[in-house]
Amino acid sequence: MSYVDGFLAAVPTANKEAYREHARAAAEIFKEHGAISLVECWGDDVPEGKINSLHTAVLRKPDESVVFSWTIWPDKATRDAGWQKIMDDPRMQSDVNPMPFDGSRMIFGGFEMIMSA
């Protein structure tokens, strides 16, 4: 079954188009290195929780929006090999494709897909 990388970030709302362009450029590179698909979602109905929420998870500031995204890979082995190639790809270096947000507050992880309907 497929493997999924999930991401959650706080992006300055003013950087929405810059983020879209950054994601578009990265998607091409990810797909070249084995990803099946990438999805980027801009939060527009993200309630704040009383104890925890997506907002607090990424330490969102008032002028930021929550972004939720995921990448689907054929399997974990392809993902592991792909990530190494992506990190080595000169097009992913910060001087070529800078992140239009604070990457230190991004949350991410790899997930074994156990069900898809």
C-alpha positions in Angstrom: 0.0 0.0 0.0 1.1 3.6 -0.6 3.1 5.7 1.8 2.1 9.3 2.8 4.1 12.3 4.1 2.0 14.8 5.8 2.8 18.5 6.5 1.2 21.3 8.5 2.6 24.8 8.5 1.8 28.4 9.3 2.3 30.6 6.2 2.0 34.4 6.2 -1.4 35.1 4.6 0.3 37.7 2.3 2.5 35.0 0.9 -0.3 32.8 -0.5 0.8 33.2 -4.1 4.5 32.9 -3.2 3.6 29.7 -1.3 1.6 28.3 -4.3 4.6 29.0 -6.6 7.0 27.4 -4.1 4.7 24.3 -3.9 4.3 24.1 -7.6 8.1 24.1 -8.2 8.6 21.6 -5.4 5.9 19.3 -6.7 7.7 18.9 -10.1 10.8 17.9 -8.2 9.0 15.5 -5.9 7.3 13.8 -8.8 10.6 13.5 -10.7 11.9 11.6 -7.6 9.1 9.2 -7.3 6.1 10.9 -5.7 2.7 9.9 -7.1 0.8 13.1 -6.1 1.0 16.2 -3.9 -1.9 18.1 -2.4 -1.6 21.6 -0.9 -4.6 23.0 1.1 -5.0 26.6 2.3 -7.0 26.8 5.5 -10.2 28.8 5.4 -12.3 27.1 8.0 -9.9 26.1 10.8 -11.4 26.6 14.2 -9.3 27.3 17.2 -9.5 24.7 20.0 -9.7 25.2 23.7 -6.9 22.9 24.5 -5.2 22.3 21.2 -5.8 23.0 17.5 -4.0 23.3 14.2 -3.3 26.9 15.0 -1.4 26.1 18.2 0.3 23.1 16.7 2.2 25.4 14.3 2.3 28.5 16.6 0.2 30.5 14.0 0.5 34.2 14.3 -2.5 36.5 13.6 -1.3 37.4 10.1 -0.7 33.7 9.1 -2.9 31.0 7.6 -2.7 27.2 8.3 -1.6 25.1 5.4 -2.2 21.3 5.3 -0.5 19.2 2.7 0.4 15.7 1.8 2.5 13.7 -0.6 1.6 10.2 -1.8 4.4 7.8 -2.6 4.1 4.2 -4.1 5.8 2.8 -0.9 8.2 3.7 1.9 11.3 2.6 0.0 10.5 4.9 -2.9 9.8 7.7 -0.4 13.1 7.2 1.5 15.1 7.1 -1.8 13.1 10.1 -3.2 13.7 12.3 -0.1 17.4 11.8 -0.3 17.4 12.8 -4.0 15.1 15.8 -3.2 17.4 17.1 -0.5 20.4 16.7 -2.9 18.6 18.4 -5.8 20.0 21.9 -6.4 16.5 23.2 -7.3 15.4 22.6 -3.7 18.2 24.7 -2.1 16.9 27.8 -0.2 18.7 30.3 -2.5 16.8 28.8 -5.5 13.4 27.9 -4.0 13.2 29.7 -0.6 10.3 28.7 1.7 7.9 31.6 2.0 7.2 30.7 5.7 9.0 29.8 8.9 10.0 26.2 8.3 11.0 25.7 11.9 7.3 25.7 12.9 6.4 23.2 10.2 5.1 19.8 11.5 5.7 16.8 9.3 5.8 13.0 9.4 5.6 9.8 7.3 2.6 7.5 7.5 1.9 4.0 6.5 -1.4 4.0 4.7 -3.6 1.4 6.3 -6.9 2.2 4.6 -8.2 4.2 1.6 -11.8 4.4 0.5 
